Amino acid sequence: MDTLTRLEHTIAERRSADPGSSYVAQLTSRGVPVMARKVGEEAVETAVAALSGTREDLVGEAADVIFHLMVLLAAKGIPLREVMEELDRREGLSGLEEKASRSE
């Protein structure tokens, strides 16, 4: 089992835990708007780290983005598998071709 799959399972287990003992449960209890905002905050922190932080800062912030995105996906009932399938679908397409296909 790879890291992201293990993380997905851990998030699933912790969503129903006591919010006082689990950050995932705390985010879940606060709802999708808070989770979405947290993904945005972490994305901005990742961009800042890319521009002015150290390599370690960027790695840490990237991990935070992935974690918070996976918590949000779980809250919306979207398994990581679906995101991976979408990435697979896009494989071999240029980014410009893929973007153009979405606007049609």
C-alpha positions as CSV (number, residue, x, y, z in Angstrom):
1,M,0.0,0.0,0.0
2,D,1.5,3.4,-0.9
3,T,1.7,6.5,1.2
4,L,-1.4,8.2,-0.2
5,T,-3.5,5.1,0.1
6,R,-2.5,4.7,3.7
7,L,-3.2,8.4,4.4
8,E,-6.7,8.0,2.8
9,H,-7.4,5.1,5.1
10,T,-6.2,7.0,8.1
11,I,-8.4,10.0,7.2
12,A,-11.4,7.7,6.8
13,E,-10.8,6.2,10.2
14,R,-10.3,9.5,12.0
15,R,-13.3,11.4,10.4
16,S,-15.6,10.0,13.0
17,A,-13.2,10.3,16.0
18,D,-13.6,12.7,18.9
19,P,-12.7,16.2,17.5
20,G,-10.8,16.8,20.8
21,S,-8.4,14.0,19.9
22,S,-8.2,14.1,16.1
23,Y,-7.4,17.0,13.8
24,V,-9.2,15.2,11.0
25,A,-12.3,14.9,13.1
26,Q,-12.0,18.5,14.1
27,L,-11.9,19.6,10.5
28,T,-14.7,17.3,9.6
29,S,-16.9,18.7,12.4
30,R,-16.2,22.3,11.2
31,G,-17.5,21.5,7.7
32,V,-16.5,21.7,4.0
33,P,-16.2,25.6,4.0
34,V,-13.5,25.4,6.6
35,M,-11.7,22.5,4.9
36,A,-11.8,24.3,1.5
37,R,-10.4,27.5,3.1
38,K,-7.7,25.4,4.7
39,V,-6.7,23.9,1.3
40,G,-6.5,27.5,0.0
41,E,-4.4,28.7,2.9
42,E,-2.0,25.8,2.5
43,A,-1.8,26.3,-1.3
44,V,-0.8,30.0,-0.7
45,E,1.8,28.9,1.9
46,T,3.2,26.4,-0.6
47,A,3.5,29.2,-3.2
48,V,5.3,31.4,-0.7
49,A,7.6,28.6,0.3
50,A,8.4,28.0,-3.4
51,L,9.3,31.7,-3.9
52,S,11.1,32.5,-0.7
53,G,11.5,29.5,1.5
54,T,13.9,26.6,1.8
55,R,13.6,23.3,0.1
56,E,12.4,21.8,3.5
57,D,9.8,24.6,3.8
58,L,8.4,23.7,0.3
59,V,8.4,20.0,1.0
60,G,6.5,20.6,4.3
61,E,4.0,22.9,2.7
62,A,3.4,20.6,-0.2
63,A,2.7,17.8,2.3
64,D,0.2,20.1,4.1
65,V,-1.6,20.8,0.8
66,I,-1.9,17.1,-0.1
67,F,-3.1,16.2,3.4
68,H,-5.8,19.0,3.5
69,L,-6.9,18.2,0.0
70,M,-7.4,14.6,0.9
71,V,-9.4,15.5,4.0
72,L,-11.6,17.7,1.7
73,L,-12.0,15.0,-0.9
74,A,-13.0,12.5,1.9
75,A,-15.6,15.0,3.1
76,K,-17.0,15.3,-0.4
77,G,-17.1,11.5,-0.8
78,I,-14.5,11.5,-3.6
79,P,-12.0,8.6,-3.3
80,L,-8.4,9.3,-4.3
81,R,-8.8,6.7,-7.0
82,E,-11.0,9.1,-8.9
83,V,-8.4,11.8,-8.9
84,M,-5.8,9.3,-9.9
85,E,-8.0,8.1,-12.8
86,E,-8.4,11.7,-14.0
87,L,-4.6,12.1,-13.9
88,D,-4.3,8.9,-15.9
89,R,-6.8,10.2,-18.4
90,R,-4.8,13.3,-18.9
91,E,-1.5,11.4,-19.3
92,G,0.0,11.9,-22.7
93,L,-2.0,15.1,-23.4
94,S,-0.1,18.3,-23.4
95,G,-1.3,20.7,-20.7
96,L,-2.5,23.1,-23.4
97,E,-4.6,20.4,-25.1
98,E,-6.1,19.2,-21.8
99,K,-7.0,22.8,-20.8
100,A,-8.6,23.4,-24.2
101,S,-10.7,20.3,-23.9
102,R,-12.3,21.6,-20.7
103,S,-13.4,24.8,-22.2
104,E,-15.3,23.2,-25.1
